[in-house]
Amino acid sequence: MRMQYPFSIILLIGTICLSLFLFQCKATNQIITPMGEALIPSENPTTQDKIELGRKLFFDKRLSSDETISCSSCHLPEFAFTDRKKLSDGVEGRKTQRNSPSILNAGYLPTVMFDAHLKTLELQVIVPIQEHVEMDMNMVNLIRRLKNIDDYNESAKRIYNREFDAYVLTRSISAFERSLISQNSRYDQYSAGNKKALSKDEIQGWKLFSEVLHCIKCHPAPSFTNYLPENNGLYLDYGSDLGRFRIFNDSNDIGKFKVPSLRNIALTFPYMHDGSLESLDAVLEHYQSGGKAHPNKNKIIQPFQLTDLQTMQLKKFLFSLTDTSYMSEFR
């Protein structure tokens, strides 16, 4: 015989279960969003104190050799943490080789960098700091410089129980980067059940994107990236930047760069790894042409045609992936 419980008991049980779930999330340091669970190393659990220290370091130009460049110089909050430059500016007017990608939702990346070879943000933090054309800072000298700043050293002792060092630097900045979440676009609201969040044209654009053009093969929802290095036929000759080839010297990797997320694409122009396409129209034209016939080009990239109406609908859908709610922390 099936027992019937009063609604108040059912409600109480549900509340207890939800509380236990939230406690478990907090205890295991989970951050769960429409994109799932953030990837947080067990040795660097996120805390608000770490985030705040990382924020200070992220915006501090003293991390560069001539004290003119900070992490935020290439990753500005108002531009979805890009800089809207084809190539970014480093110390002494030097130019980077690649376009600065957005670091929003970086906590969900299984690999970091365009070459998709670094496993954690903690490892990535070191790269721009020591890179000659970016911040050009010797790590030993940098730690010596920052260790003499009372606020940083006191924070290191309070949060990590150690003096300020490379461990504190990398763990704090990566904790801050994991706090940068942008997953409340109108598309997200639509996917969560609010069918009025998208217009008819935007819904048609989503259908074009997912069911007709099959863009989801490389840009699946909800992350809108497959996180894989791919050759999209941008060039026949990739010149001095051969992509992932520079990591493993495998000729099959020539021209392969990690597929970027399309979230906030309205804010992150210019596009491609080298910033060579200045507008979304130029991007659509590239893919409609089928790309250049590079031997490593992904075979799923084939020519197609769009009407003016379809182009408008597709662009409207892509613009619906914009979410600037994170900016409340940076105004």
C-alpha positions as CSV (number, residue, x, y, z in Angstrom):
1,M,0.0,0.0,0.0
2,R,1.3,3.4,-1.0
3,M,1.6,5.9,1.9
4,Q,0.3,9.4,1.4
5,Y,2.3,12.2,3.1
6,P,1.0,15.6,4.0
7,F,2.3,18.4,1.7
8,S,4.0,20.1,4.6
9,I,6.1,16.9,5.1
10,I,7.0,16.7,1.5
11,L,8.0,20.4,1.4
12,L,10.2,19.9,4.5
13,I,11.9,16.9,3.0
14,G,12.5,18.8,-0.3
15,T,13.9,21.7,1.7
16,I,16.3,19.4,3.6
17,C,17.4,17.7,0.3
18,L,18.1,21.1,-1.3
19,S,20.0,22.3,1.7
20,L,22.1,19.2,1.7
21,F,22.8,19.6,-2.0
22,L,23.8,23.2,-1.6
23,F,26.0,22.3,1.4
24,Q,27.7,19.6,-0.7
25,C,28.3,22.0,-3.5
26,K,29.9,24.4,-1.1
27,A,31.9,21.7,0.7
28,T,33.3,20.3,-2.6
29,N,33.9,23.8,-3.9
30,Q,31.6,23.4,-6.9
31,I,30.3,26.2,-9.0
32,I,27.3,24.9,-11.0
33,T,25.8,26.9,-13.8
34,P,24.1,26.3,-17.2
35,M,27.5,25.1,-18.4
36,G,27.8,22.6,-15.7
37,E,30.4,22.3,-13.0
38,A,33.5,24.5,-13.0
39,L,36.8,22.8,-13.2
40,I,38.5,23.7,-9.9
41,P,41.7,22.0,-8.8
42,S,41.4,20.3,-5.4
43,E,44.6,22.0,-4.3
44,N,43.2,25.5,-5.1
45,P,39.7,25.7,-3.7
46,T,38.0,29.0,-4.5
47,T,37.4,31.5,-1.7
48,Q,36.3,35.1,-1.8
49,D,39.6,36.2,-0.2
50,K,41.6,34.5,-3.0
51,I,39.3,36.1,-5.6
52,E,39.8,39.6,-4.1
53,L,43.6,39.2,-4.0
54,G,43.6,37.8,-7.6
55,R,41.5,40.8,-8.7
56,K,44.1,43.2,-7.3
57,L,46.9,41.4,-9.0
58,F,45.0,41.1,-12.3
59,F,44.7,44.9,-12.6
60,D,48.3,45.7,-11.3
61,K,50.7,47.0,-13.9
62,R,53.6,46.2,-11.5
63,L,53.4,42.6,-12.9
64,S,55.2,43.8,-16.1
65,S,58.8,44.7,-16.5
66,D,58.3,48.4,-17.1
67,E,55.1,48.6,-15.0
68,T,52.9,49.6,-18.0
69,I,51.0,46.4,-18.7
70,S,48.6,44.5,-16.5
71,C,46.6,41.4,-17.2
72,S,43.6,43.7,-17.7
73,S,45.4,45.6,-20.4
74,C,44.6,42.8,-22.8
75,H,41.4,41.6,-21.0
76,L,39.1,44.6,-20.4
77,P,35.8,43.9,-18.6
78,E,33.8,46.1,-20.8
79,F,34.8,44.2,-23.9
80,A,34.0,40.7,-22.4
81,F,37.6,40.6,-21.2
82,T,39.2,41.1,-24.6
83,D,40.8,44.3,-25.9
84,R,39.2,44.7,-29.3
85,K,42.6,44.9,-30.9
86,K,43.8,42.7,-33.8
87,L,46.9,42.0,-31.8
88,S,47.5,43.1,-28.2
89,D,50.1,45.6,-26.9
90,G,52.9,44.4,-24.7
91,V,55.7,46.3,-22.9
92,E,57.7,48.8,-24.9
93,G,55.1,48.8,-27.7
94,R,55.7,45.2,-28.6
95,K,52.9,43.3,-30.3
96,T,51.6,39.9,-29.5
97,Q,51.3,37.2,-32.1
98,R,47.7,36.4,-31.4
99,N,44.4,38.1,-30.6
100,S,43.4,38.2,-26.9
101,P,40.5,35.8,-26.3
102,S,37.8,36.4,-23.7
103,I,38.5,34.8,-20.3
104,L,34.8,34.9,-19.2
105,N,33.8,31.3,-18.2
106,A,37.5,30.4,-18.1
107,G,36.8,28.1,-15.1
108,Y,35.1,25.7,-17.5
109,L,38.0,25.3,-19.9
110,P,39.5,21.7,-19.9
111,T,42.6,23.2,-21.6
112,V,43.9,26.8,-21.8
113,M,45.5,28.8,-24.6
114,F,44.8,28.7,-28.4
115,D,47.1,25.6,-28.6
116,A,44.8,23.8,-26.2
117,H,47.8,22.3,-24.4
118,L,47.9,23.7,-20.8
119,K,45.6,21.9,-18.3
120,T,44.9,24.6,-15.8
121,L,44.6,28.3,-15.3
122,E,47.4,28.1,-12.7
123,L,49.8,27.2,-15.5
124,Q,48.5,29.7,-17.9
125,V,49.0,32.7,-15.5
126,I,52.8,32.3,-15.8
127,V,52.8,32.5,-19.7
128,P,52.0,36.2,-20.3
129,I,54.0,37.4,-17.3
130,Q,57.2,35.8,-18.6
131,E,56.5,36.2,-22.4
132,H,59.0,38.6,-23.9
133,V,56.4,40.5,-26.1
134,E,53.8,40.7,-23.4
135,M,54.8,41.5,-19.8
136,D,58.5,40.4,-20.1
137,M,58.9,39.8,-16.3
138,N,61.4,37.5,-14.7
139,M,59.4,35.5,-12.1
140,V,62.2,35.8,-9.5
141,N,62.4,39.5,-9.9
142,L,58.6,39.8,-9.9
143,I,58.1,38.0,-6.6
144,R,60.9,40.1,-5.1
145,R,59.0,43.2,-6.2
146,L,55.5,42.1,-5.0
147,K,56.8,40.6,-1.8
148,N,57.8,44.1,-0.7
149,I,54.2,45.3,-1.0
150,D,52.7,45.1,2.5
151,D,49.1,44.5,1.3
152,Y,50.2,41.5,-0.9
153,N,52.5,39.9,1.7
154,E,49.9,40.3,4.5
155,S,47.2,38.8,2.3
156,A,49.5,35.9,1.4
157,K,50.1,35.1,5.0
158,R,46.4,35.4,6.0
159,I,45.0,33.4,3.1
160,Y,47.8,30.9,2.3
161,N,49.8,30.9,5.5
162,R,53.0,31.7,3.6
163,E,54.9,34.7,2.3
164,F,54.0,36.0,-1.1
165,D,55.5,33.8,-3.8
166,A,54.7,32.3,-7.2
167,Y,52.3,29.9,-5.7
168,V,50.2,32.7,-4.2
169,L,50.4,34.7,-7.4
170,T,49.2,32.0,-9.7
171,R,46.6,30.6,-7.4
172,S,45.0,34.0,-6.6
173,I,44.8,35.2,-10.3
174,S,43.4,31.8,-11.4
175,A,40.8,32.0,-8.6
176,F,39.8,35.5,-9.8
177,E,39.5,34.3,-13.4
178,R,37.3,31.4,-12.3
179,S,34.9,33.9,-10.8
180,L,34.2,35.6,-14.2
181,I,31.0,33.9,-15.2
182,S,28.8,35.1,-18.1
183,Q,25.9,32.6,-18.5
184,N,22.7,34.6,-18.2
185,S,22.2,35.6,-21.8
186,R,18.7,35.8,-23.4
187,Y,19.6,32.4,-25.0
188,D,20.3,31.0,-21.6
189,Q,16.9,32.3,-20.3
190,Y,15.2,30.8,-23.3
191,S,16.9,27.4,-22.7
192,A,15.8,27.6,-19.1
193,G,12.2,27.7,-20.1
194,N,11.4,31.4,-20.8
195,K,10.2,31.1,-24.4
196,K,9.7,34.8,-24.6
197,A,13.4,35.6,-24.1
198,L,14.1,35.2,-27.8
199,S,12.3,36.8,-30.7
200,K,11.0,34.8,-33.7
201,D,13.9,35.8,-35.8
202,E,16.4,34.8,-33.0
203,I,14.7,31.4,-32.7
204,Q,14.9,30.9,-36.5
205,G,18.6,31.9,-36.3
206,W,19.1,29.2,-33.6
207,K,17.4,26.6,-35.8
208,L,19.7,27.7,-38.7
209,F,22.7,27.5,-36.5
210,S,21.9,24.1,-34.9
211,E,19.7,22.2,-37.4
212,V,20.5,23.5,-40.9
213,L,24.2,24.6,-40.8
214,H,25.2,22.2,-38.0
215,C,27.5,24.8,-36.4
216,I,27.0,23.0,-33.2
217,K,29.5,20.4,-34.3
218,C,32.2,22.8,-33.3
219,H,30.1,25.2,-31.2
220,P,27.7,23.1,-29.2
221,A,25.5,24.6,-26.6
222,P,25.8,25.6,-23.8
223,S,29.5,26.4,-24.0
224,F,29.4,27.1,-27.7
225,T,32.8,25.5,-28.2
226,N,34.0,21.9,-28.4
227,Y,37.3,23.1,-26.8
228,L,39.2,21.3,-29.5
229,P,42.0,22.6,-31.8
230,E,40.7,22.8,-35.3
231,N,41.9,24.1,-38.7
232,N,39.0,26.2,-40.1
233,G,40.6,26.9,-43.5
234,L,41.5,30.5,-42.7
235,Y,44.7,30.4,-44.8
236,L,46.5,28.2,-47.3
237,D,49.7,29.3,-45.7
238,Y,49.7,30.1,-42.0
239,G,53.0,32.0,-42.2
240,S,55.0,32.3,-39.0
241,D,52.1,31.1,-36.7
242,L,51.5,27.5,-37.4
243,G,49.1,27.0,-34.5
244,R,49.3,23.9,-32.3
245,F,52.2,22.7,-34.5
246,R,54.6,24.8,-32.4
247,I,53.8,22.6,-29.3
248,F,54.3,19.1,-30.6
249,N,55.9,19.7,-34.1
250,D,53.2,17.5,-35.6
251,S,52.4,18.5,-39.2
252,N,48.8,17.4,-38.7
253,D,48.5,20.3,-36.2
254,I,49.5,23.1,-38.7
255,G,46.8,25.7,-38.7
256,K,44.9,24.3,-35.7
257,F,43.7,26.6,-33.0
258,K,41.3,26.0,-30.2
259,V,37.7,26.7,-31.2
260,P,36.6,29.8,-29.3
261,S,33.3,30.1,-27.5
262,L,30.7,32.2,-29.3
263,R,29.4,33.6,-26.1
264,N,29.5,37.4,-26.1
265,I,30.6,37.3,-29.8
266,A,28.9,40.7,-30.3
267,L,31.6,42.2,-27.9
268,T,34.7,40.3,-28.9
269,F,35.6,41.5,-32.3
270,P,38.0,41.3,-34.2
271,Y,37.8,37.6,-34.8
272,M,40.0,34.6,-35.4
273,H,43.3,33.7,-33.7
274,D,45.0,36.7,-35.3
275,G,42.2,39.2,-35.3
276,S,42.2,39.2,-39.1
277,L,38.4,39.3,-39.5
278,E,37.0,42.6,-38.2
279,S,33.3,41.9,-38.3
280,L,30.7,39.1,-37.9
281,D,29.8,39.6,-41.5
282,A,33.4,38.8,-42.5
283,V,33.3,35.6,-40.4
284,L,30.0,34.5,-42.1
285,E,31.5,35.2,-45.5
286,H,34.5,33.1,-44.6
287,Y,32.4,30.1,-43.7
288,Q,30.0,30.5,-46.6
289,S,33.0,30.3,-48.9
290,G,34.0,27.0,-47.3
291,G,37.4,28.3,-46.3
292,K,40.8,27.8,-48.0
293,A,41.7,24.3,-49.1
294,H,44.4,23.7,-46.5
295,P,45.1,19.9,-46.1
296,N,44.3,20.1,-42.4
297,K,41.1,21.9,-42.7
298,N,38.2,20.2,-40.9
299,K,36.1,18.4,-43.4
300,I,32.8,19.5,-42.0
301,I,33.5,23.1,-43.2
302,Q,31.8,23.2,-46.6
303,P,30.4,26.1,-48.7
304,F,26.8,27.1,-48.1
305,Q,24.5,30.0,-49.0
306,L,22.3,32.2,-46.9
307,T,19.6,34.6,-48.0
308,D,19.6,38.1,-46.6
309,L,16.8,37.1,-44.2
310,Q,18.7,34.1,-43.0
311,T,21.9,36.1,-42.5
312,M,19.9,38.6,-40.4
313,Q,18.3,35.8,-38.3
314,L,21.6,34.1,-37.7
315,K,23.3,37.3,-36.6
316,K,20.4,38.1,-34.2
317,F,20.7,34.7,-32.7
318,L,24.5,35.1,-32.2
319,F,23.9,38.5,-30.6
320,S,21.4,36.8,-28.1
321,L,24.4,35.1,-26.6
322,T,25.5,38.4,-25.0
323,D,25.5,38.6,-21.2
324,T,27.1,41.5,-19.4
325,S,25.6,40.9,-16.0
326,Y,29.2,40.3,-14.8
327,M,29.9,44.0,-15.3
328,S,28.0,44.8,-12.0
329,E,31.3,43.9,-10.3
330,F,33.4,46.3,-12.5
331,R,31.5,49.5,-12.7
